[in-house]
Amino acid sequence: MLVIRLFRVGKKNQPSFKIVVTDKRRSTRAGRFVEEVGFYNPQTKEKVLKSERLKYWLSVGAKPSATIQNLLISEKITEGKKIPVHKKAKEKPSVAPAFADLSAEAQVAKAEATADKKAMEGEGKKEDVSLALVKEEKPTEEKPTPALAEAQAIKGEKPAEEKPAQEKIKEETPKPKEKQKEASKTETSNKEIPKTSK
């Protein structure tokens, strides 16, 4: 498929463009082109267009890029609407736009009011939305598991209600380094150090 598009030439920070007819699959920077049909310098606003050749390639079926389409319309080579070339800003998705800027109590009150309106209109049963919102806000308290208690004991924190049991386990099982120290103490005490006298 043939396209009419810009082909950049010029120095760094001094762009100027050839307007070329090329295959869509070719590179826009160093690809070969079929024919050069114009020139455009955006800094000086200089435009040189071969209108006869542009009309020919458009009649053959070459598609102009958005920038070239706008350029052809402004030079009155073709007719139509200009195409917006600027990038569109991405919109951030919002979870609950109706309740997003309200506090927790205000959200509950508004949810109850909307549920009351629906019940009055007969659209459905009144849903207890306030309880659902309150349940989501308060996290449930969990009892510490044995693995969590051990992790807290290693860090030096006191786990709730299980500290005495952890101390008993520590006292019963000596650490390997302590065993080595105890063994070395007993060895030195068992050996008699001979005293030399003069």
SERO-4910 file (N, C-alpha, C, O; in steps of 0.05 Angstrom, whole numbers):
BEGIN
 pado doro    nc1    nc2    nc3   cac1   cac2   cac3    cc1    cc2    cc3    oc1    oc2    oc3
  Met    A     17    -24      0      0      0      0     18     25      0     37     27     15
  Leu    A     12     43    -17     27     68    -19     16     90     -1     -8     92      3
  Val    A     34    104     11     27    127     29     43    151     21     64    149     10
  Ile    A     32    174     27     45    200     23     52    210     51     34    215     67
  Arg    A     77    213     57     84    221     84    110    237     84    123    241     63
  Leu    A    117    247    108    141    263    111    166    245    114    165    224    126
  Phe    A    188    254    103    214    240    104    234    260    115    241    279    101
  Arg    A    243    256    139    260    276    153    288    278    141    301    258    136
  Val    A    296    303    136    323    309    128    331    333    144    314    345    157
  Gly    A    356    341    144    364    364    159    381    357    182    384    333    190
  Lys    A    392    378    195    411    374    217    395    369    243    371    370    244
  Lys    A    411    363    264    400    359    290    388    385    300    400    406    297
  Asn    A    364    384    310    349    408    320    341    427    298    333    450    304
  Gln    A    345    420    273    337    436    250    322    419    230    333    413    208
  Pro    A    298    410    237    284    391    219    274    404    194    265    427    194
  Ser    A    276    389    172    262    396    148    254    369    135    267    349    140
  Phe    A    233    370    119    222    345    110    218    344     80    210    365     68
  Lys    A    223    321     68    214    316     40    187    304     42    181    289     61
  Ile    A    170    310     23    144    297     22    146    276      0    151    282    -23
  Val    A    143    251      8    149    229    -10    126    210    -12    109    208      6
  Val    A    125    195    -34    106    173    -38    123    148    -34    143    144    -47
  Thr    A    115    130    -15    130    107     -9    112     84     -1     88     88      4
  Asp    A    124     60      1    109     37     11    106     40     41    125     49     55
  Lys    A     84     32     52     78     36     80     98     20     97    104     27    120
  Arg    A    108     -2     87    125    -20    103    154    -10    105    169    -20    121
  Arg    A    161     10     89    188     21     89    192     39    113    173     50    124
  Ser    A    217     43    121    224     60    144    219     89    137    221     97    114
  Thr    A    211    105    157    206    133    153    232    149    154    232    173    147
  Arg    A    253    137    162    278    152    165    298    147    142    309    166    131
  Ala    A    302    122    135    323    116    116    312     98     93    328     87     78
  Gly    A    287     95     92    276     77     72    275     89     44    276    114     41
  Arg    A    275     72     24    273     82     -4    244     92     -9    226     82      4
  Phe    A    241    111    -26    215    121    -33    211    120    -63    230    118    -78
  Val    A    185    120    -71    178    118   -100    183    145   -114    196    145   -135
  Glu    A    173    166   -102    176    192   -115    175    215    -94    161    213    -74
  Glu    A    191    235    -98    190    259    -81    170    279    -94    173    286   -117
  Val    A    150    287    -78    129    305    -89    128    332    -75    110    348    -80
  Gly    A    147    338    -58    147    364    -45    168    366    -24    184    348    -19
  Phe    A    167    389    -10    186    396     11    172    413     31    155    430     24
  Tyr    A    179    410     57    166    426     79    187    431    100    200    413    110
  Asn    A    190    457    107    207    465    129    190    478    151    180    500    147
  Pro    A    186    465    173    168    475    194    179    500    208    163    516    219
  Gln    A    205    505    208    216    528    221    211    553    205    204    574    217
  Thr    A    215    552    179    211    576    163    183    576    150    176    595    136
  Lys    A    167    555    154    141    551    142    142    550    111    122    557     98
  Glu    A    165    543    100    168    541     71    156    515     62    161    494     73
  Lys    A    139    516     40    126    493     29    129    493     -1    124    513    -14
  Val    A    138    471    -12    140    467    -41    125    441    -47    134    420    -39
  Leu    A    103    443    -62     87    419    -68     83    417    -98     78    437   -112
  Lys    A     86    393   -108     80    388   -136     51    378   -137     46    354   -134
  Ser    A     33    397   -142      4    391   -139     -5    370   -160    -22    354   -154
  Glu    A      5    371   -185     -3    352   -205      4    324   -197    -12    305   -201
  Arg    A     29    320   -187     38    293   -180     23    283   -155     17    260   -153
  Leu    A     17    302   -136      2    294   -112    -26    285   -120    -36    265   -109
  Lys    A    -40    299   -138    -66    291   -147    -66    264   -161    -84    248   -158
  Tyr    A    -44    260   -177    -42    234   -190    -40    211   -170    -55    192   -172
  Trp    A    -22    214   -150    -18    192   -131    -43    189   -114    -49    166   -106
  Leu    A    -57    210   -108    -82    207    -93   -103    192   -109   -119    176    -99
  Ser    A   -104    197   -136   -123    184   -154   -116    154   -157   -134    138   -161
  Val    A    -90    147   -155    -82    120   -158    -89    104   -132    -91     80   -133
  Gly    A    -91    118   -109    -99    104    -85    -79    108    -62    -82     94    -42
  Ala    A    -60    125    -65    -41    130    -43    -55    145    -20    -70    164    -26
  Lys    A    -51    137      4    -64    149     28    -45    169     40    -22    162     47
  Pro    A    -54    194     44    -37    214     58    -37    210     88    -57    201     99
  Ser    A    -15    216    101    -14    215    131    -31    238    141    -39    256    125
  Ala    A    -36    239    167    -53    260    178    -41    288    174    -55    307    167
  Thr    A    -15    290    178     -1    316    174     -2    325    145     -7    348    139
  Ile    A      3    306    127      2    313     98    -27    320     89    -31    338     73
  Gln    A    -46    305    100    -74    311     94    -81    340    102    -93    355     86
  Asn    A    -73    348    126    -78    376    135    -63    396    118    -73    418    112
  Leu    A    -38    389    109    -23    407     92    -36    410     65    -36    432     54
  Leu    A    -46    388     53    -60    389     28    -86    406     29    -92    420     10
  Ile    A   -100    404     51   -124    419     54   -118    449     57   -132    466     46
  Ser    A    -97    455     73    -90    484     76    -80    496     50    -83    520     46
  Glu    A    -67    480     32    -58    490      6    -80    488    -15    -75    495    -38
  Lys    A   -103    478     -8   -126    475    -25   -121    457    -49   -132    461    -71
  Ile    A   -105    436    -44   -101    416    -65   -124    395    -63   -133    386    -84
  Thr    A   -132    389    -39   -156    372    -35   -175    386    -17   -169    407     -5
  Glu    A   -199    375    -15   -220    387      3   -227    366     24   -224    342     21
  Gly    A   -237    377     46   -245    360     69   -239    373     95   -231    396     97
  Lys    A   -243    357    116   -237    367    143   -209    360    151   -198    339    143
  Lys    A   -197    377    167   -170    372    178   -172    350    199   -193    348    213
  Ile    A   -151    335    202   -150    313    222   -134    323    246   -112    334    242
  Pro    A   -145    320    270   -129    328    294   -104    310    296   -107    285    297
  Val    A    -81    322    298    -56    307    299    -45    304    327    -29    286    333
  His    A    -53    322    345    -42    322    373    -50    297    387    -70    284    380
  Lys    A    -35    290    407    -40    266    423    -62    271    443    -64    293    454
  Lys    A    -79    252    448   -101    254    467    -90    246    495    -75    227    497
  Ala    A    -98    261    515    -90    255    543   -105    231    552   -129    227    546
  Lys    A    -91    214    567   -104    190    578   -120    197    602   -111    213    619
  Glu    A   -144    186    604   -161    191    626   -156    170    648   -152    147    642
  Lys    A   -156    179    673   -152    161    695   -179    149    702   -198    163    706
  Pro    A   -180    122    703   -206    110    711   -212    114    740   -194    112    757
  Ser    A   -237    120    746   -244    124    774   -262    101    783   -278     91    768
  Val    A   -258     92    808   -272     69    818   -301     75    824   -319     62    813
  Ala    A   -306     96    840   -333    104    846   -334    134    844   -329    148    864
  Pro    A   -341    145    821   -340    174    818   -361    188    836   -356    211    843
  Ala    A   -383    175    842   -403    189    858   -395    192    887   -403    211    901
  Phe    A   -378    173    898   -371    173    926   -341    179    930   -332    178    953
  Ala    A   -326    185    910   -297    186    912   -287    209    930   -268    205    945
  Asp    A   -300    232    930   -290    255    945   -303    258    972   -301    280    984
  Leu    A   -317    238    982   -332    241   1007   -317    224   1029   -303    206   1023
  Ser    A   -323    232   1054   -312    217   1077   -328    191   1080   -348    187   1067
  Ala    A   -319    174   1098   -333    148   1102   -362    151   1111   -380    137   1102
  Glu    A   -366    169   1130   -393    174   1140   -411    185   1119   -434    178   1117
  Ala    A   -400    204   1103   -416    216   1082   -422    195   1060   -444    196   1049
  Gln    A   -404    177   1055   -409    156   1035   -431    138   1044   -449    130   1028
  Val    A   -431    131   1070   -452    114   1081   -479    128   1079   -499    116   1072
  Ala    A   -480    153   1087   -505    168   1086   -516    171   1058   -540    168   1053
  Lys    A   -498    176   1039   -507    179   1011   -516    152   1000   -536    151    985
  Ala    A   -503    130   1007   -511    104    998   -538     97   1009   -555     85    995
  Glu    A   -543    103   1035   -569     98   1047   -591    114   1033   -613    105   1029
  Ala    A   -585    139   1027   -604    157   1014   -612    146    987   -636    146    979
  Thr    A   -592    137    972   -599    126    945   -614    100    947   -632     95    931
  Ala    A   -608     84    968   -623     59    972   -652     65    980   -671     52    971
  Asp    A   -656     86    997   -683     94   1005   -699    104    981   -723     97    978
  Lys    A   -687    119    963   -700    129    939   -710    106    921   -732    106    911
  Lys    A   -692     86    918   -699     63    902   -723     48    914   -740     38    900
  Ala    A   -722     45    941   -744     31    955   -770     46    952   -791     34    949
  Met    A   -769     73    954   -793     89    951   -805     87    923   -830     86    920
  Glu    A   -788     86    903   -797     85    876   -807     57    868   -820     53    848
  Gly    A   -800     37    885   -810     10    879   -792     -5    860   -801    -25    848
  Glu    A   -768      5    855   -750     -8    836   -739    -34    848   -731    -52    832
  Gly    A   -738    -37    873   -726    -61    885   -726    -58    915   -735    -38    926
  Lys    A   -715    -79    927   -714    -79    956   -692    -60    965   -672    -54    951
  Lys    A   -695    -50    989   -675    -32   1001   -651    -49   1008   -653    -67   1024
  Glu    A   -629    -42    997   -604    -57   1002   -589    -43   1025   -589    -19   1027
  Asp    A   -578    -59   1042   -563    -48   1064   -534    -43   1055   -516    -58   1061
  Val    A   -531    -21   1041   -505    -14   1030   -487     -3   1051   -462     -7   1050
  Ser    A   -498      9   1072   -481     21   1093   -465     -1   1107   -442      4   1114
  Leu    A   -477    -24   1112   -463    -45   1125   -440    -56   1108   -418    -62   1118
  Ala    A   -445    -57   1082   -424    -66   1064   -400    -47   1064   -377    -56   1064
  Leu    A   -406    -21   1064   -384     -1   1065   -369     -2   1091   -344      0   1091
  Val    A   -383     -5   1113   -370     -6   1139   -353    -31   1142   -331    -30   1153
  Lys    A   -363    -54   1131   -347    -78   1133   -322    -76   1117   -301    -87   1125
  Glu    A   -323    -62   1095   -299    -60   1078   -278    -43   1092   -254    -47   1088
  Glu    A   -286    -23   1108   -267     -4   1120   -252    -17   1143   -228    -12   1147
  Lys    A   -265    -34   1160   -253    -45   1184   -240    -72   1177   -254    -91   1170
  Pro    A   -214    -74   1180   -202   -100   1175   -207   -118   1199   -208   -108   1222
  Thr    A   -209   -144   1195   -213   -163   1217   -187   -168   1231   -166   -169   1218
  Glu    A   -189   -171   1257   -165   -177   1273   -160   -207   1273   -179   -223   1278
  Glu    A   -136   -215   1267   -129   -243   1266   -112   -250   1290    -95   -234   1299
  Lys    A   -115   -274   1299    -98   -284   1321    -72   -292   1308    -71   -302   1286
  Pro    A    -50   -287   1323    -24   -294   1311    -20   -324   1308    -27   -339   1327
  Thr    A    -11   -332   1286     -5   -360   1281     22   -367   1293     37   -349   1299
  Pro    A     28   -393   1297     54   -400   1308     77   -389   1292     98   -381   1303
  Ala    A     75   -390   1265     96   -380   1249    100   -350   1253    123   -340   1254
  Leu    A     78   -335   1255     79   -306   1260     91   -300   1287    107   -282   1290
  Ala    A     83   -317   1307     94   -313   1334    124   -317   1334    139   -302   1348
  Glu    A    134   -337   1320    163   -342   1318    177   -319   1305    199   -311   1313
  Ala    A    165   -309   1283    177   -286   1269    179   -262   1287    199   -247   1287
  Gln    A    158   -257   1302    158   -234   1321    178   -238   1343    191   -219   1353
  Ala    A    181   -263   1352    200   -269   1373    229   -265   1364    245   -255   1379
  Ile    A    234   -271   1339    261   -267   1328    267   -237   1326    289   -228   1332
  Lys    A    247   -221   1319    251   -192   1316    253   -179   1344    263   -157   1346
  Gly    A    243   -193   1364    244   -181   1391    218   -169   1399    216   -156   1420
  Glu    A    197   -172   1383    171   -162   1389    157   -182   1407    163   -206   1407
  Lys    A    138   -172   1422    122   -189   1440     96   -196   1426     79   -179   1422
  Pro    A     92   -221   1418     66   -228   1406     45   -229   1428     51   -236   1451
  Ala    A     21   -223   1422     -1   -223   1441     -7   -251   1451    -11   -269   1435
  Glu    A     -7   -254   1477    -16   -278   1491      2   -302   1489     -2   -322   1504
  Glu    A     21   -303   1472     37   -327   1468     66   -324   1476     82   -341   1469
  Lys    A     73   -303   1489    101   -298   1497    111   -319   1516    134   -329   1512
  Pro    A     97   -327   1537    107   -347   1556    114   -374   1542    134   -387   1549
  Ala    A     97   -383   1524    101   -408   1510    127   -407   1494    142   -426   1492
  Gln    A    132   -384   1481    156   -381   1465    181   -381   1482    201   -392   1474
  Glu    A    179   -369   1506    202   -369   1524    209   -398   1533    233   -405   1535
  Lys    A    189   -414   1538    193   -442   1546    208   -457   1524    226   -473   1529
  Ile    A    199   -453   1499    212   -467   1477    241   -459   1474    258   -475   1469
  Lys    A    246   -433   1477    274   -423   1475    291   -435   1497    314   -443   1492
  Glu    A    281   -437   1521    297   -448   1543    303   -477   1539    324   -487   1547
  Glu    A    284   -492   1528    288   -521   1525    307   -527   1503    322   -547   1505
  Thr    A    308   -511   1482    325   -518   1459    348   -498   1458    344   -475   1449
  Pro    A    372   -505   1467    395   -487   1465    404   -484   1436    401   -503   1420
  Lys    A    416   -462   1431    426   -457   1404    452   -472   1399    466   -478   1419
  Pro    A    459   -478   1375    483   -493   1369    508   -478   1379    527   -491   1388
  Lys    A    509   -452   1377    533   -438   1386    536   -440   1416    558   -442   1427
  Glu    A    513   -440   1431    514   -442   1459    525   -470   1467    540   -473   1487
  Lys    A    517   -490   1452    526   -518   1457    557   -519   1454    571   -531   1470
  Gln    A    567   -506   1433    595   -506   1428    610   -492   1451    631   -501   1460
  Lys    A    599   -469   1460    612   -454   1482    612   -471   1507    633   -472   1521
  Glu    A    590   -484   1513    588   -501   1537    608   -524   1535    621   -531   1555
  Ala    A    610   -536   1512    628   -558   1508    657   -549   1512    673   -564   1524
  Ser    A    664   -526   1501    691   -517   1504    697   -510   1533    720   -513   1542
  Lys    A    678   -500   1548    682   -494   1577    687   -519   1593    705   -520   1610
  Thr    A    672   -540   1587    676   -565   1602    702   -578   1595    715   -590   1613
  Glu    A    712   -576   1571    737   -587   1563    760   -573   1578    779   -586   1588
  Thr    A    758   -547   1579    780   -532   1593    779   -537   1623    801   -537   1636
  Ser    A    756   -541   1635    755   -546   1663    765   -574   1670    775   -579   1692
  Asn    A    761   -593   1652    769   -621   1657    800   -624   1655    811   -640   1669
  Lys    A    812   -608   1638    841   -610   1635    855   -595   1657    846   -573   1665
  Glu    A    875   -607   1667    891   -594   1688    914   -580   1674    928   -592   1658
  Ile    A    918   -556   1681    940   -541   1670    964   -545   1688    964   -538   1712
  Pro    A    986   -556   1678   1009   -561   1695   1024   -535   1701   1028   -518   1683
  Lys    A   1031   -532   1725   1045   -508   1734   1075   -514   1734   1084   -535   1745
  Thr    A   1090   -497   1723   1119   -501   1723   1132   -485   1744   1125   -461   1747
  Ser    A   1148   -496   1759   1162   -481   1781   1191   -479   1775   1203   -497   1762
  Lys    A   1203   -459   1784   1232   -454   1779   1248   -462   1803   1272   -459   1802
***
